[in-house]
Amino acid sequence: MRSQLARKPENTYHHGDLRDALVKAALREAEQGGAEAISIKALAKQLGVSQPAPYRHFADREALLAAVTAEAFRQFTVMLREAMAKPSKQSKLSRLAQATLDFGLRRNGIYRLMFASRTVSCAAKGSELHEATRETFDLVIEALEAPAVGYLRERQALKIWAALHGVVMLAEQGLLTGEAAHATREELVEDFVSETKAALAVAIKDAQRRKRAGA
């Protein structure tokens, strides 16, 4: 009687695009522990390939992290676009902000990979990762639903992005429950949205007034 072959683990890589398989496997690891959980050696073992195999696609761990983070940003952007496209009485900025809060708390490992590691800051201009982050930021600007006047939209986009990041990181650490202000985290985010839209409207009106005065 023939002996049965040992069954390989479900995650074992069989054929196809090893680069893509490595990125997907690394994303799964990041879900649990952020960037710190990603190890090329462990991924090679998980996928059933030799230790040198991943280095045919990524020069080092930093290169893999950049590719994984870029993919995370692309998925994040798709999710935000879907949230903004849903029929709702809420503004696009409100939908984007609430989706960001939900993503940051529900998928905190991926969020920390994207926003709490040095991978993005080390990305070269024009790189895959740089373009992916730029696409996400452009979506924040689009969500403001305001005309382009100088760099007013970009300034307000950065402000609300920083505010949202602060809420996510503090909430994840259990340091922001909203109890002190008798408000939920979602209500605090709505405050940021309202303040951002109001501040941008005032800034645009003032800029247009000054332009007419100087004409």
SVG drawing of the C-alpha trace seen along z (x, -y; Angstrom):
<svg xmlns="http://www.w3.org/2000/svg" viewBox="-30 -96 49 98">
<polyline fill="none" stroke="black" stroke-width="0.4" points="0.0,0.0 1.4,-3.4 2.2,-5.7 0.3,-9.0 2.2,-12.1 2.3,-14.5 -0.3,-17.3 1.3,-20.7 -0.1,-23.6 -2.9,-25.6 -0.7,-28.7 2.1,-26.9 3.1,-28.6 2.6,-26.3 3.1,-28.3 2.4,-31.7 3.5,-35.1 5.7,-34.7 6.0,-38.4 2.2,-38.8 2.1,-35.8 4.7,-37.3 2.8,-40.6 -0.5,-39.0 1.1,-36.8 2.9,-39.8 -0.4,-41.7 -1.9,-38.8 1.0,-39.0 0.6,-42.7 -3.0,-42.4 -1.9,-40.7 1.2,-42.7 1.9,-45.6 5.2,-46.0 7.1,-44.2 5.3,-40.9 6.7,-40.8 9.8,-38.5 11.1,-37.4 12.5,-34.2 9.1,-33.3 7.2,-34.1 9.5,-31.9 8.8,-29.0 5.1,-29.7 4.9,-29.7 7.1,-26.6 9.9,-28.2 13.7,-28.4 15.1,-31.2 16.8,-32.9 13.6,-32.8 12.0,-36.1 15.2,-38.0 14.7,-37.5 11.8,-39.9 12.8,-42.1 16.3,-43.3 15.7,-43.3 13.0,-43.5 12.6,-47.3 11.8,-46.7 9.1,-44.1 7.7,-46.5 7.4,-49.2 5.5,-47.0 3.2,-45.7 2.5,-49.2 1.8,-50.4 -0.8,-47.6 -2.3,-48.5 -2.7,-52.1 -4.3,-51.0 -6.8,-48.8 -7.5,-51.6 -8.2,-54.0 -10.6,-51.6 -12.4,-51.3 -12.6,-55.0 -13.9,-55.5 -16.6,-53.0 -17.6,-54.7 -17.8,-58.1 -19.9,-56.7 -22.6,-55.2 -25.9,-57.2 -26.0,-59.1 -27.1,-62.4 -23.6,-62.7 -21.0,-64.7 -18.2,-62.9 -15.8,-64.2 -17.9,-62.7 -18.1,-59.4 -14.4,-59.3 -13.6,-60.3 -15.9,-57.8 -14.5,-55.0 -11.0,-56.0 -11.8,-55.7 -13.5,-52.3 -10.5,-51.1 -8.0,-52.3 -9.7,-50.6 -10.8,-47.4 -7.6,-46.8 -5.1,-48.4 -2.2,-46.2 -2.5,-47.3 -3.1,-50.9 0.1,-50.9 2.0,-49.5 0.8,-52.4 0.9,-55.3 3.1,-54.3 6.2,-53.0 9.0,-54.8 8.3,-53.0 6.3,-55.8 8.8,-58.5 11.6,-56.6 9.7,-56.2 11.4,-57.9 9.3,-60.4 7.7,-58.7 8.0,-55.3 5.1,-52.8 4.5,-53.6 4.8,-57.4 2.2,-57.3 -0.1,-55.1 0.0,-57.5 -0.5,-60.4 -3.7,-58.8 -5.1,-58.5 -4.3,-62.1 -5.9,-63.3 -9.0,-61.5 -9.1,-63.5 -8.9,-66.7 -11.7,-65.4 -13.8,-64.7 -13.7,-68.4 -15.9,-69.2 -14.4,-72.7 -12.8,-74.6 -9.0,-74.9 -7.9,-78.2 -4.1,-78.2 -3.3,-75.4 -6.2,-76.0 -7.7,-72.5 -4.3,-70.8 -3.9,-72.6 -7.3,-71.6 -6.8,-68.0 -3.6,-67.8 -5.3,-69.2 -8.2,-66.7 -5.8,-63.9 -3.7,-64.7 -6.8,-64.9 -8.1,-61.6 -4.8,-59.9 -4.7,-61.3 -8.2,-59.9 -7.3,-56.5 -4.0,-56.2 -5.3,-57.5 -8.4,-55.3 -6.4,-52.2 -4.4,-52.8 -7.5,-53.2 -6.7,-56.8 -9.7,-58.3 -13.1,-57.1 -14.9,-60.4 -16.3,-60.0 -14.7,-63.2 -16.6,-65.2 -19.7,-63.0 -19.3,-62.3 -18.5,-59.2 -15.4,-59.0 -17.7,-59.1 -19.2,-62.4 -15.7,-63.8 -14.8,-62.9 -18.0,-64.7 -16.9,-67.8 -13.6,-67.7 -15.5,-67.3 -17.7,-70.3 -14.9,-72.5 -12.8,-71.6 -15.5,-72.4 -16.4,-75.6 -12.8,-76.8 -12.2,-76.0 -15.3,-77.8 -14.2,-80.9 -10.6,-80.8 -11.9,-80.4 -14.3,-83.3 -11.6,-85.5 -9.1,-84.6 -11.7,-85.4 -12.5,-88.7 -8.9,-89.7 -8.4,-88.8 -11.4,-91.0 -10.1,-93.9 -6.7,-93.6 -8.1,-93.4"/>
</svg>
